[in-house]
């Protein structure tokens, strides 16, 4: 007799780029490799497995035994079974309409989220106590090198305004410190205009192997933005390198005093006084091991098992 395989759908707001939330989507898909992907907008992506079935609206949710929604924007309006929130809808929670979500979201479902930082927002705006389930990184790929060069600072980010990359560029070139900036985005033209090529180098989009080498050899990764969680800080630490981070958001959960330094307003002063020799490779690495992909996927599957006997 043929074994019945449950029909599972994973919702994600839109598939048109690569970032930390997309990595989490891939991790969930690794747990449920035959699941359909539901999304509002789809542009084919090389990182998505070729055999994955991607569906855009209208959705027929009745044909699925289990619907998982992983979202930062609209996915908690979907009548799913399990919700994994990277954030609440940032376009609403800064407007007078921010509490309308409470009328649209069912508190009777299972809500998971990526950090205590986001957990607080969910409680404040949705009045729901979500369970924190930290995302993870591939600690087998992101590993240290034995003799790092330590001759530059590093930024790895999408080029959007709230990431505050311009503040790092201006600080580093003022201090005559070498900076390598990895990423692309709509602020690219502006960032290149303000950058002095004598000190600032843009790599554009690069392979993961090249990115790992940049992590391994930097003095520190600089994270000037308030992240909901922030996987790049963990990737740098897994490669044995410390982090200079804004003292807010997810960095408070992923960076320790043994693996980095925090700043409030004066980034330039923090960079100027930074000494990479104060940070041990093993301490950075050990902290990152607490946030592995394997741990996330196991914990996620266990949460699904608590809800359903389908798997």
Residue frames as qw, qx, qy, qz and C-alpha x, y, z in Angstrom:
[[0.000, 0.888, 0.461, 0.000, 0.00, 0.00, 0.00],
 [0.408, 0.515, -0.015, 0.754, 1.37, 3.38, -1.04],
 [0.361, -0.436, -0.466, 0.680, 2.23, 5.64, 1.88],
 [0.087, 0.903, 0.381, 0.181, 0.19, 8.84, 2.02],
 [0.470, 0.014, -0.100, 0.877, 2.34, 11.94, 1.76],
 [0.024, -0.782, -0.448, 0.433, 0.81, 15.06, 3.30],
 [0.389, 0.664, 0.286, 0.571, 0.31, 18.02, 1.01],
 [0.431, -0.639, -0.208, 0.602, 2.21, 21.00, 2.42],
 [0.351, 0.796, 0.179, 0.460, 2.42, 24.62, 1.29],
 [0.504, -0.417, -0.172, 0.737, 4.93, 27.26, 2.38],
 [0.203, 0.921, 0.281, 0.176, 3.92, 30.88, 1.90],
 [0.498, -0.331, 0.011, 0.802, 6.52, 33.63, 1.44],
 [0.185, 0.756, 0.224, -0.587, 5.62, 37.24, 0.54],
 [0.618, 0.759, -0.109, -0.173, 7.63, 37.57, -2.68],
 [0.817, -0.194, 0.375, 0.392, 10.50, 35.80, -4.36],
 [0.505, 0.842, 0.067, 0.175, 12.66, 38.27, -6.25],
 [0.124, 0.819, -0.467, 0.310, 15.96, 38.61, -4.37],
 [0.780, -0.060, -0.554, 0.286, 18.37, 36.93, -1.95],
 [0.147, -0.642, 0.367, -0.657, 18.78, 37.71, 1.73],
 [0.097, -0.224, 0.849, -0.468, 18.49, 36.30, 5.24],
 [0.661, 0.142, 0.391, -0.625, 14.74, 35.67, 5.03],
 [0.762, 0.413, -0.365, -0.339, 15.23, 33.79, 1.77],
 [0.270, 0.375, -0.864, 0.200, 17.82, 31.58, 3.49],
 [0.394, -0.031, 0.713, -0.580, 15.24, 30.73, 6.16],
 [0.772, 0.326, 0.001, -0.546, 12.74, 29.89, 3.41],
 [0.602, 0.435, -0.663, -0.098, 15.28, 27.47, 1.93],
 [0.016, -0.261, 0.871, -0.417, 15.87, 25.90, 5.35],
 [0.610, 0.130, 0.487, -0.611, 12.14, 25.31, 5.84],
 [0.766, 0.435, -0.260, -0.396, 11.93, 23.92, 2.31],
 [0.312, 0.428, -0.843, 0.096, 14.77, 21.54, 3.21],
 [0.340, -0.051, 0.790, -0.508, 12.58, 20.18, 6.00],
 [0.620, 0.455, 0.552, -0.321, 9.64, 19.81, 3.57],
 [0.210, -0.328, 0.598, 0.701, 11.28, 19.35, 0.12],
 [0.130, 0.357, 0.827, 0.414, 8.03, 18.42, -1.67],
 [0.049, 0.681, 0.493, -0.539, 6.11, 21.45, -0.44],
 [0.334, 0.713, 0.386, 0.481, 4.60, 23.97, -2.83],
 [0.282, -0.235, -0.177, 0.913, 5.71, 27.59, -2.50],
 [0.091, 0.829, 0.535, 0.135, 2.96, 30.21, -2.44],
 [0.366, -0.313, -0.028, 0.876, 4.00, 33.79, -3.13],
 [0.265, 0.804, 0.315, -0.429, 2.46, 37.11, -4.19],
 [0.433, 0.840, -0.261, -0.198, 5.19, 37.81, -6.75],
 [0.858, -0.195, 0.405, 0.247, 7.68, 35.47, -8.36],
 [0.422, 0.802, -0.397, -0.145, 10.79, 36.15, -10.39],
 [0.971, 0.058, -0.200, 0.121, 12.80, 32.97, -11.11],
 [0.263, -0.845, 0.450, -0.120, 15.80, 32.68, -8.79],
 [0.608, 0.422, -0.670, 0.059, 18.89, 30.47, -9.12],
 [0.081, -0.341, 0.778, -0.522, 18.92, 29.74, -5.36],
 [0.742, 0.001, 0.325, -0.586, 15.50, 28.06, -5.44],
 [0.447, -0.110, 0.875, 0.151, 15.63, 24.29, -6.17],
 [0.190, 0.145, -0.605, -0.760, 14.64, 23.64, -9.78],
 [0.250, -0.279, -0.903, -0.213, 11.92, 21.12, -8.92],
 [0.019, 0.345, 0.590, -0.730, 10.13, 23.46, -6.51],
 [0.052, 0.613, 0.675, 0.408, 6.56, 24.24, -7.53],
 [0.105, -0.225, -0.242, 0.938, 5.88, 27.97, -7.15],
 [0.028, 0.649, 0.717, 0.253, 2.29, 29.27, -7.23],
 [0.019, 0.027, -0.107, 0.994, 1.01, 32.84, -7.34],
 [0.379, 0.324, 0.551, -0.670, -2.56, 34.05, -6.49],
 [0.662, -0.473, 0.123, -0.568, -5.23, 32.91, -6.39],
 [0.058, 0.318, -0.916, 0.238, -4.34, 30.25, -3.81],
 [0.787, -0.250, -0.380, -0.418, -6.43, 27.15, -3.11],
 [0.115, -0.513, 0.714, -0.462, -5.49, 26.48, 0.52],
 [0.830, -0.134, 0.245, -0.483, -8.13, 23.78, 0.98],
 [0.900, 0.303, -0.308, -0.047, -6.07, 21.23, -0.94],
 [0.353, 0.510, -0.644, 0.447, -3.25, 21.35, 1.64],
 [0.727, -0.421, -0.529, 0.120, -2.96, 19.36, 4.85],
 [0.537, -0.610, -0.158, 0.561, -0.60, 21.95, 6.33],
 [0.351, 0.822, 0.108, 0.436, 0.07, 25.59, 5.45],
 [0.609, -0.447, -0.130, 0.642, 3.19, 27.30, 6.80],
 [0.241, 0.925, 0.136, 0.259, 3.58, 31.06, 6.45],
 [0.626, -0.336, -0.039, 0.703, 7.03, 32.62, 6.74],
 [0.192, 0.807, 0.377, 0.412, 6.68, 36.36, 6.39],
 [0.335, -0.188, -0.236, 0.892, 7.66, 39.94, 7.16],
 [0.143, -0.001, -0.187, -0.972, 4.72, 41.69, 5.56],
 [0.607, -0.032, -0.165, -0.776, 1.41, 40.06, 4.64],
 [0.479, 0.082, -0.868, -0.100, 1.70, 36.37, 5.49],
 [0.011, -0.124, -0.825, 0.551, 0.01, 36.54, 8.87],
 [0.535, 0.211, 0.082, -0.814, -3.23, 37.58, 7.18],
 [0.555, 0.169, -0.730, -0.362, -3.20, 34.22, 5.38],
 [0.822, -0.339, 0.171, -0.424, -5.26, 31.47, 7.13],
 [0.526, 0.424, -0.728, 0.115, -2.19, 29.28, 7.74],
 [0.847, -0.398, -0.353, 0.003, -1.52, 26.70, 10.43],
 [0.701, -0.422, -0.058, 0.572, 1.99, 27.79, 11.46],
 [0.247, 0.950, 0.006, 0.189, 3.44, 31.30, 11.22],
 [0.721, -0.254, -0.023, 0.645, 7.13, 32.16, 11.28],
 [0.125, 0.976, 0.166, 0.069, 7.56, 35.94, 11.47],
 [0.631, 0.171, -0.083, 0.752, 10.76, 37.80, 10.59],
 [0.021, -0.063, -0.192, 0.979, 8.95, 41.01, 11.49],
 [0.297, 0.653, 0.633, -0.292, 5.46, 42.45, 11.56],
 [0.449, 0.679, 0.400, 0.421, 4.31, 44.62, 8.66],
 [0.416, -0.305, -0.107, 0.850, 6.68, 47.60, 8.96],
 [0.016, 0.305, 0.396, 0.866, 4.48, 49.59, 6.56],
 [0.451, -0.643, -0.491, -0.376, 1.61, 49.42, 9.03],
 [0.635, -0.526, -0.438, 0.358, 3.21, 49.53, 12.47],
 [0.327, -0.180, -0.071, 0.925, 4.50, 53.08, 11.87],
 [0.182, -0.300, -0.383, -0.855, 1.05, 54.38, 10.85],
 [0.476, -0.140, 0.359, -0.791, -2.29, 55.03, 12.62],
 [0.843, 0.071, -0.293, -0.445, -3.50, 51.74, 11.08],
 [0.216, 0.456, -0.844, 0.183, -0.97, 49.66, 13.03],
 [0.358, -0.084, 0.794, -0.483, -3.50, 48.02, 15.36],
 [0.750, 0.247, -0.133, -0.599, -5.80, 46.90, 12.54],
 [0.422, 0.324, -0.846, -0.046, -3.67, 43.74, 12.40],
 [0.213, -0.083, 0.824, -0.519, -5.19, 42.59, 15.69],
 [0.669, 0.277, 0.265, -0.637, -8.56, 42.32, 13.98],
 [0.716, 0.487, -0.369, -0.338, -7.20, 40.25, 11.12],
 [0.356, 0.412, -0.824, 0.155, -4.86, 37.81, 12.86],
 [0.846, -0.368, -0.279, -0.265, -6.01, 34.70, 14.72],
 [0.181, -0.686, 0.622, -0.332, -4.17, 34.25, 18.05],
 [0.892, -0.166, 0.326, -0.266, -5.20, 30.57, 18.16],
 [0.860, 0.451, -0.210, 0.114, -2.51, 29.46, 15.69],
 [0.791, -0.375, 0.045, 0.480, 1.15, 28.72, 16.39],
 [0.262, 0.950, -0.103, 0.137, 3.31, 31.84, 16.05],
 [0.809, -0.234, 0.066, 0.536, 7.08, 31.55, 15.84],
 [0.214, 0.974, -0.061, 0.031, 9.55, 34.39, 15.29],
 [0.766, 0.435, -0.262, 0.394, 13.24, 34.95, 14.66],
 [0.376, 0.255, -0.446, 0.771, 14.29, 36.91, 17.78],
 [0.250, -0.558, -0.612, 0.501, 13.28, 38.36, 21.12],
 [0.046, -0.244, 0.114, 0.962, 13.47, 41.72, 19.39],
 [0.336, -0.126, -0.592, -0.722, 10.65, 40.77, 17.00],
 [0.353, -0.390, -0.840, 0.131, 8.84, 38.86, 19.74],
 [0.114, -0.420, -0.410, 0.802, 8.38, 42.16, 21.61],
 [0.214, 0.149, -0.309, -0.915, 6.92, 43.85, 18.51],
 [0.375, -0.226, -0.815, -0.379, 4.49, 40.99, 17.95],
 [0.286, -0.458, -0.735, 0.409, 3.30, 41.21, 21.54],
 [0.030, -0.373, -0.170, 0.911, 2.94, 44.99, 21.36],
 [0.301, 0.223, -0.344, -0.861, 1.14, 45.22, 18.02],
 [0.557, -0.067, -0.701, -0.441, -0.67, 41.88, 17.72],
 [0.584, -0.421, 0.413, -0.558, -1.02, 41.04, 21.42],
 [0.974, 0.082, -0.190, -0.093, 0.32, 37.55, 20.66],
 [0.484, -0.671, 0.558, 0.063, 3.09, 35.74, 22.53],
 [0.801, 0.494, -0.328, -0.088, 5.21, 34.22, 19.79],
 [0.871, -0.378, 0.227, 0.219, 7.86, 31.57, 20.46],
 [0.107, 0.841, -0.466, -0.254, 11.43, 32.50, 19.51],
 [0.919, 0.076, 0.335, 0.195, 13.09, 30.10, 17.10],
 [0.132, -0.769, 0.364, 0.508, 16.45, 31.50, 16.00],
 [0.793, 0.590, -0.128, -0.084, 17.41, 31.11, 12.33],
 [0.754, -0.443, 0.374, 0.311, 20.74, 29.50, 11.58],
 [0.338, 0.783, -0.442, -0.278, 23.75, 29.59, 9.29],
 [0.955, 0.206, -0.202, 0.065, 25.80, 26.87, 7.63],
 [0.436, -0.813, 0.385, 0.021, 28.58, 26.53, 10.21],
 [0.853, -0.042, 0.425, 0.299, 30.26, 23.83, 8.10],
 [0.574, 0.631, 0.227, 0.470, 30.86, 26.28, 5.25],
 [0.024, -0.900, 0.125, -0.416, 31.49, 29.46, 7.24],
 [0.873, -0.350, -0.127, 0.314, 34.74, 28.57, 8.99],
 [0.223, -0.912, 0.223, 0.260, 37.85, 30.49, 10.14],
 [0.746, 0.547, -0.269, 0.269, 41.22, 30.67, 8.39],
 [0.801, -0.342, -0.234, 0.432, 44.44, 30.15, 10.32],
 [0.436, -0.269, 0.018, 0.859, 46.19, 33.40, 9.36],
 [0.226, 0.855, 0.465, 0.035, 43.71, 36.20, 8.61],
 [0.479, 0.390, 0.067, 0.784, 45.14, 39.30, 6.93],
 [0.280, -0.732, -0.463, 0.413, 43.02, 41.75, 9.01],
 [0.325, -0.127, 0.185, 0.919, 43.67, 44.62, 6.60],
 [0.213, -0.250, -0.364, -0.871, 40.12, 45.91, 6.00],
 [0.390, 0.180, 0.615, -0.661, 36.68, 46.35, 7.50],
 [0.033, -0.153, -0.878, -0.452, 33.69, 44.71, 5.85],
 [0.501, 0.220, 0.308, -0.778, 30.03, 45.49, 5.14],
 [0.012, -0.118, -0.928, -0.354, 27.69, 42.82, 3.72],
 [0.244, 0.473, 0.540, -0.652, 24.22, 44.18, 2.98],
 [0.324, 0.665, 0.586, 0.332, 21.51, 45.09, 0.55],
 [0.241, 0.028, 0.011, 0.970, 21.89, 48.71, -0.53],
 [0.212, -0.729, -0.545, -0.356, 18.76, 50.24, 0.97],
 [0.042, -0.739, 0.141, -0.657, 18.44, 53.37, 3.09],
 [0.699, -0.640, 0.074, -0.309, 17.69, 51.83, 6.49],
 [0.935, -0.027, -0.151, 0.318, 20.89, 49.75, 6.32],
 [0.268, -0.947, 0.127, 0.124, 22.90, 52.98, 6.88],
 [0.869, 0.107, 0.139, 0.463, 25.82, 51.87, 4.72],
 [0.312, 0.808, -0.009, 0.500, 26.67, 55.49, 3.93],
 [0.473, -0.845, 0.185, -0.167, 27.57, 56.06, 7.59],
 [0.868, -0.278, 0.294, 0.289, 30.23, 53.33, 7.40],
 [0.662, 0.520, 0.182, 0.508, 31.64, 54.63, 4.12],
 [0.027, 0.902, -0.054, 0.428, 31.97, 58.16, 5.46],
 [0.656, -0.716, 0.235, -0.039, 33.48, 57.01, 8.75],
 [0.891, -0.088, 0.273, 0.352, 36.07, 54.70, 7.20],
 [0.585, 0.566, 0.129, 0.566, 37.32, 57.11, 4.57],
 [0.195, -0.923, 0.094, -0.319, 37.51, 59.91, 7.13],
 [0.698, -0.614, 0.366, 0.028, 39.72, 57.65, 9.26],
 [0.360, 0.650, -0.632, -0.221, 41.62, 56.44, 6.17],
 [0.536, -0.164, 0.812, -0.160, 40.58, 52.85, 6.89],
 [0.223, 0.133, -0.793, -0.552, 40.10, 50.34, 4.08],
 [0.586, 0.181, 0.537, -0.579, 36.50, 49.18, 3.65],
 [0.086, 0.002, -0.866, -0.492, 35.08, 46.46, 1.39],
 [0.532, 0.193, 0.320, -0.760, 31.35, 46.66, 0.67],
 [0.046, 0.055, 0.954, 0.291, 29.52, 43.56, -0.56],
 [0.287, 0.532, 0.702, -0.377, 26.03, 43.82, -2.01],
 [0.072, 0.258, 0.520, 0.811, 23.73, 45.50, -4.50],
 [0.021, -0.651, -0.693, 0.310, 20.56, 47.56, -4.33],
 [0.225, 0.846, 0.397, 0.277, 18.77, 50.75, -5.19],
 [0.262, -0.945, 0.081, 0.179, 21.23, 52.98, -3.27],
 [0.840, -0.021, 0.232, 0.490, 24.22, 51.72, -5.24],
 [0.418, 0.676, 0.149, 0.589, 24.66, 54.86, -7.36],
 [0.296, -0.902, 0.039, -0.312, 24.46, 57.14, -4.32],
 [0.805, -0.538, 0.183, 0.171, 26.89, 55.05, -2.26],
 [0.774, 0.172, 0.218, 0.569, 29.46, 54.97, -5.05],
 [0.201, 0.830, 0.111, 0.508, 29.14, 58.74, -5.47],
 [0.411, -0.867, 0.159, -0.233, 30.04, 59.45, -1.83],
 [0.914, -0.297, 0.165, 0.223, 32.80, 56.80, -1.66],
 [0.070, 0.840, -0.508, -0.179, 36.49, 57.55, -2.08],
 [0.948, 0.234, -0.210, -0.058, 37.88, 54.62, -4.13],
 [0.271, 0.610, -0.638, 0.384, 41.21, 55.07, -2.37],
 [0.224, -0.263, 0.762, -0.547, 39.62, 53.58, 0.74],
 [0.668, 0.176, 0.499, -0.523, 36.31, 51.99, -0.30],
 [0.110, 0.205, -0.856, -0.462, 35.94, 49.00, -2.62],
 [0.744, 0.149, 0.227, -0.610, 32.61, 47.65, -3.93],
 [0.278, -0.195, 0.919, 0.201, 32.48, 43.99, -4.94],
 [0.588, 0.069, -0.398, -0.701, 28.95, 43.77, -6.29],
 [0.921, -0.145, 0.124, -0.339, 27.29, 40.37, -6.09],
 [0.164, 0.568, -0.807, 0.014, 29.83, 37.63, -5.33],
 [0.739, -0.060, -0.659, -0.126, 29.90, 33.88, -4.80],
 [0.748, -0.643, -0.045, -0.157, 29.56, 32.38, -1.35],
 [0.874, -0.071, -0.087, 0.474, 33.16, 31.14, -1.46],
 [0.354, 0.481, -0.060, 0.800, 34.46, 34.67, -2.12],
 [0.423, -0.730, -0.056, -0.534, 32.22, 36.03, 0.62],
 [0.881, -0.441, -0.124, 0.120, 33.61, 33.51, 3.11],
 [0.703, 0.148, -0.099, 0.689, 37.17, 34.59, 2.27],
 [0.024, 0.628, -0.008, 0.778, 36.21, 38.22, 2.86],
 [0.691, -0.659, -0.090, -0.282, 34.69, 37.32, 6.23],
 [0.913, -0.197, -0.157, 0.320, 37.74, 35.28, 7.21],
 [0.627, 0.143, -0.050, 0.764, 40.24, 38.07, 6.59],
 [0.062, -0.790, -0.154, -0.590, 38.44, 41.20, 7.75],
 [0.089, 0.258, -0.576, 0.771, 39.23, 43.10, 10.93],
 [0.241, 0.301, 0.733, -0.560, 35.52, 43.11, 11.66],
 [0.029, 0.538, 0.701, 0.467, 32.12, 43.09, 10.02],
 [0.055, 0.105, 0.268, -0.956, 30.40, 46.45, 10.55],
 [0.094, -0.544, -0.806, -0.215, 26.62, 46.35, 11.05],
 [0.056, 0.039, -0.177, 0.982, 25.39, 49.97, 11.33],
 [0.475, -0.268, -0.380, -0.747, 21.69, 49.19, 11.03],
 [0.523, -0.145, 0.623, -0.563, 19.06, 47.91, 13.45],
 [0.362, 0.099, -0.853, -0.363, 18.43, 44.35, 12.31],
 [0.804, -0.282, -0.087, -0.517, 15.36, 42.30, 13.15],
 [0.940, -0.287, 0.143, 0.113, 17.82, 39.42, 13.64],
 [0.170, 0.878, -0.428, -0.130, 20.80, 39.59, 11.27],
 [0.988, 0.022, 0.107, 0.109, 22.49, 36.50, 9.78],
 [0.573, 0.687, -0.261, 0.363, 25.59, 38.32, 8.48],
 [0.286, -0.748, 0.467, -0.375, 26.79, 38.98, 12.04],
 [0.869, -0.246, 0.412, -0.121, 26.68, 35.23, 12.67],
 [0.866, 0.467, -0.004, 0.181, 28.39, 34.39, 9.37],
 [0.236, 0.799, -0.402, 0.380, 31.30, 36.68, 10.31],
 [0.524, -0.584, 0.524, -0.330, 31.58, 35.14, 13.77],
 [0.970, 0.051, 0.233, -0.043, 31.47, 31.62, 12.34],
 [0.723, 0.575, -0.144, 0.355, 34.51, 32.67, 10.29],
 [0.711, -0.265, -0.294, 0.581, 36.20, 33.71, 13.51],
 [0.248, 0.302, 0.026, 0.920, 35.82, 37.45, 13.06],
 [0.065, -0.454, -0.591, 0.664, 34.21, 39.99, 15.43],
 [0.097, 0.691, 0.576, 0.425, 31.40, 42.44, 14.73],
 [0.060, -0.128, -0.224, 0.964, 30.99, 46.19, 15.23],
 [0.106, -0.510, -0.797, -0.305, 27.24, 46.56, 15.66],
 [0.292, -0.471, -0.042, -0.831, 24.59, 49.13, 16.41],
 [0.018, 0.008, -0.846, 0.533, 23.55, 48.59, 20.03],
 [0.583, 0.185, 0.223, -0.759, 19.97, 47.65, 19.22],
 [0.788, 0.290, -0.267, -0.472, 17.78, 44.99, 17.62],
 [0.989, 0.025, -0.137, -0.053, 18.90, 41.48, 16.84],
 [0.492, 0.566, -0.513, 0.419, 22.61, 42.23, 17.36],
 [0.380, -0.546, 0.493, -0.561, 21.98, 42.24, 21.12],
 [0.911, -0.114, 0.284, -0.276, 21.09, 38.54, 20.77],
 [0.921, 0.359, -0.030, 0.146, 23.79, 37.45, 18.31],
 [0.468, 0.586, -0.357, 0.557, 26.86, 39.46, 19.39],
 [0.702, -0.639, -0.251, 0.191, 28.51, 39.31, 22.83],
 [0.164, -0.947, 0.266, 0.070, 31.23, 41.37, 24.48],
 [0.627, -0.379, 0.613, 0.295, 33.63, 38.52, 23.61],
 [0.581, 0.307, 0.644, 0.392, 32.68, 38.59, 19.92],
 [0.267, 0.612, 0.352, 0.656, 32.29, 42.26, 19.13],
 [0.156, -0.255, -0.329, 0.896, 31.70, 45.84, 20.22],
 [0.107, 0.758, 0.639, 0.081, 28.58, 47.99, 20.19],
 [0.173, 0.003, -0.003, 0.985, 28.10, 51.65, 19.37],
 [0.160, 0.671, 0.606, -0.397, 25.17, 54.02, 19.90],
 [0.324, 0.913, 0.137, -0.207, 25.92, 57.16, 17.90],
 [0.014, 0.853, -0.462, -0.244, 29.66, 57.58, 17.36],
 [0.967, 0.222, 0.111, 0.062, 30.58, 54.92, 14.82],
 [0.495, 0.747, -0.316, 0.310, 33.79, 56.73, 13.81],
 [0.289, -0.691, 0.551, -0.368, 35.10, 56.70, 17.36],
 [0.888, -0.163, 0.394, -0.175, 34.32, 52.99, 17.70],
 [0.868, 0.467, -0.026, 0.166, 36.13, 52.14, 14.44],
 [0.240, 0.815, -0.396, 0.348, 39.12, 54.33, 15.36],
 [0.376, -0.582, 0.620, -0.368, 39.60, 52.57, 18.70],
 [0.968, 0.027, 0.032, -0.249, 38.83, 49.06, 17.45],
 [0.071, -0.602, 0.795, 0.031, 41.53, 46.45, 18.10],
 [0.853, 0.110, -0.368, -0.355, 40.91, 43.08, 16.40],
 [0.436, 0.305, -0.788, 0.309, 43.57, 41.43, 18.55],
 [0.344, -0.229, 0.560, -0.718, 41.24, 41.67, 21.55],
 [0.828, 0.099, 0.130, -0.536, 38.92, 39.07, 20.06],
 [0.334, -0.302, 0.885, 0.115, 39.73, 35.38, 19.93],
 [0.405, 0.143, -0.683, -0.591, 38.73, 33.37, 16.89],
 [0.252, -0.161, -0.951, 0.078, 37.42, 30.51, 19.02],
 [0.116, 0.373, 0.569, -0.723, 35.08, 32.76, 21.02],
 [0.407, 0.345, -0.213, -0.818, 33.54, 34.15, 17.83],
 [0.405, 0.109, -0.838, -0.350, 33.23, 30.68, 16.34],
 [0.118, -0.190, -0.914, 0.339, 31.73, 29.16, 19.47],
 [0.284, 0.367, 0.358, -0.810, 29.04, 31.83, 19.69],
 [0.474, 0.305, -0.429, -0.706, 28.03, 31.24, 16.06],
 [0.242, 0.036, -0.965, -0.091, 27.72, 27.49, 16.66],
 [0.199, 0.296, 0.719, -0.597, 24.69, 28.24, 18.85],
 [0.497, 0.572, 0.136, -0.638, 22.90, 29.38, 15.68],
 [0.177, -0.204, 0.849, 0.455, 23.34, 26.55, 13.17],
 [0.543, 0.097, -0.426, -0.717, 21.01, 25.68, 10.31],
 [0.456, -0.059, -0.888, -0.021, 20.81, 22.12, 11.61],
 [0.069, -0.232, -0.705, 0.667, 19.56, 23.32, 14.98],
 [0.366, 0.223, 0.022, -0.903, 16.98, 25.61, 13.36],
 [0.555, 0.082, -0.625, -0.544, 15.63, 22.91, 11.05],
 [0.363, -0.135, -0.897, 0.213, 15.41, 20.35, 13.86],
 [0.050, 0.271, 0.546, -0.791, 13.64, 22.80, 16.16],
 [0.434, 0.188, -0.208, -0.856, 11.28, 23.87, 13.37],
 [0.527, -0.022, -0.789, -0.316, 10.34, 20.27, 12.60],
 [0.230, -0.201, -0.831, 0.464, 9.74, 19.62, 16.29],
 [0.237, 0.247, 0.275, -0.899, 7.37, 22.60, 16.47],
 [0.541, 0.113, -0.488, -0.676, 5.46, 21.24, 13.49],
 [0.446, -0.072, -0.891, 0.028, 5.24, 17.85, 15.19],
 [0.013, 0.197, 0.647, -0.737, 3.75, 19.51, 18.28],
 [0.434, 0.277, 0.030, -0.857, 1.00, 20.86, 16.06],
 [0.792, 0.312, -0.218, -0.477, 0.44, 17.98, 13.66],
 [0.714, -0.247, 0.655, 0.027, 0.96, 14.23, 13.37],
 [0.746, 0.639, -0.001, -0.189, 1.39, 14.48, 9.61],
 [0.515, 0.682, -0.493, 0.165, 5.17, 14.18, 9.69]]
